[in-house]
Amino acid sequence: MFDKMKQLMDMQRKMQEVKRELENTNFEVLSSDGLFKVTMNGAQSIKSVSIQVDLQATNKDALEKAALDAYNRAIKRSHDLAAEKMKGVTGGLNIPGLT
């Protein structure tokens, strides 16, 4: 029983380490059309957004679609990054809510 508790405590410690790593891992994602860039960390906090074109040359609808596309791509990338890092903690097990 103590072995199981120790394993759980070790896993919890490793998960906290992964959380800190994710918070300190920044990445940039461009929209598919290249109009909009989102910088996000692995904990899904947006660090910055930037418009990659002259606003006068772009219509509002295109810019809104580009922003949404870049944001969704960034969320997907953060999920993939978290799942990859959690594999090391869980040993590849699919634990709901963690991966």
ZIJOMO-V947786 format. One record per residue. N is the residue number from 0. PHI is phi in degrees with one decimal (* if undefined). PSI is psi in whole degrees, -180 to 180 (* if undefined). OMEGA is omega in whole degrees, 0 to 359 (none if undefined). Layout:
BEGIN
n:phi:psi:omega
N:PHI:PSI:OMEGA
N:PHI:PSI:OMEGA
END
This chain:
BEGIN
n:phi:psi:omega
0:*:-40:179
1:-66.7:-33:177
2:-62.3:-43:179
3:-63.7:-42:179
4:-64.6:-41:179
5:-64.6:-41:178
6:-62.2:-43:179
7:-64.2:-41:179
8:-65.8:-40:177
9:-62.9:-43:180
10:-63.5:-41:179
11:-63.1:-43:178
12:-62.2:-44:180
13:-64.8:-38:179
14:-65.4:-37:177
15:-65.9:-38:177
16:-63.8:-44:179
17:-62.3:-42:179
18:-58.6:-45:178
19:-63.8:-41:178
20:-60.6:-45:181
21:-62.6:-40:179
22:-63.9:-28:182
23:-98.6:5:180
24:-102.8:110:179
25:-103.6:147:176
26:-147.2:157:179
27:-112.3:143:178
28:-133.8:131:175
29:-96.7:148:172
30:-64.8:161:184
31:-62.0:-27:178
32:-92.7:-2:177
33:78.1:9:182
34:-80.1:-26:191
35:-136.8:139:179
36:-125.7:134:177
37:-117.7:132:171
38:-108.4:124:185
39:-135.5:158:173
40:-103.6:173:183
41:-66.9:-14:176
42:-93.7:11:176
43:68.4:28:172
44:-93.4:127:178
45:-76.7:126:181
46:-94.2:-35:177
47:-163.7:159:172
48:-132.8:147:177
49:-146.6:147:177
50:-96.5:127:188
51:-92.6:4:182
52:-134.5:169:174
53:-71.0:126:183
54:-60.3:-34:181
55:-68.5:-24:181
56:-89.4:-4:185
57:-123.3:137:178
58:-84.4:160:185
59:-59.0:-45:182
60:-61.4:-43:180
61:-63.5:-41:180
62:-67.2:-41:178
63:-63.0:-43:178
64:-64.7:-40:179
65:-65.2:-41:179
66:-62.7:-45:179
67:-63.2:-43:179
68:-62.3:-46:181
69:-64.4:-42:179
70:-62.3:-47:180
71:-63.2:-38:176
72:-64.4:-39:180
73:-66.5:-42:177
74:-60.6:-46:179
75:-60.3:-43:181
76:-64.8:-39:179
77:-66.6:-37:176
78:-63.4:-45:180
79:-62.9:-42:179
80:-63.2:-45:180
81:-64.0:-43:180
82:-62.6:-40:179
83:-63.6:-45:181
84:-69.8:-34:181
85:-72.8:-24:177
86:-57.9:-37:179
87:-66.4:-30:181
88:-82.4:-43:186
89:-90.0:-4:181
90:69.2:27:179
91:86.0:-2:178
92:-71.6:143:178
93:-91.3:96:180
94:-100.0:116:182
95:-53.9:136:179
96:87.9:-14:181
97:-109.8:-29:183
98:-126.0:*:none
END
